[in-house]
Amino acid sequence: MVLYTPLSEVDIFPADQTAYDNTVITNYNQTPIKALKLENGSYQIIQVLSTDPSIYLHPDYQPGMQFNA
């Protein structure tokens, strides 16, 4: 069975919460994203939360990319 949902995999199948203690929802170039705040002050993209389909094709918004806010 395939389940189509806007929820992320972690919301459906919760993992160890200590790995996501530094998770924040922030804006990167006016696009809402879920990111992991790193020790050096930068952020690493976990999930894009945009409703604009063209954002998902942009290479700057790929999961794992790092940026400074």
RAGI-V119095 format. One line per field, one symbol per residue. ss: DSSP state (a for helix, b for strand, c for the rest). phi: phi as a letter, one per 30 degrees, with the letter a starting at -180 (. if undefined). psi: psi as a letter, one per 40 degrees, with the letter a starting at -180 (. if undefined). A space follows every 10 residues. Layout:
# RAGI-V119095
ss = ???
phi = ???
psi = ???
This chain:
# RAGI-V119095
ss = ccccccccaa aaccccaaaa ccbbbbbbcc bbbbbbbccc ccbbbbbbcc ccaaaaacaa accccbbcc
phi = .cccaddddd ddcdcddddc dcdbcbcbhi cdbcbcdcdd jdbcdcadcd cdddddcddd cdejdcbcc
psi = hhhhieiidd ddghahddef dehihihhff hhihihhide eiihhdhhfi ehdddeehde fiheiiih.
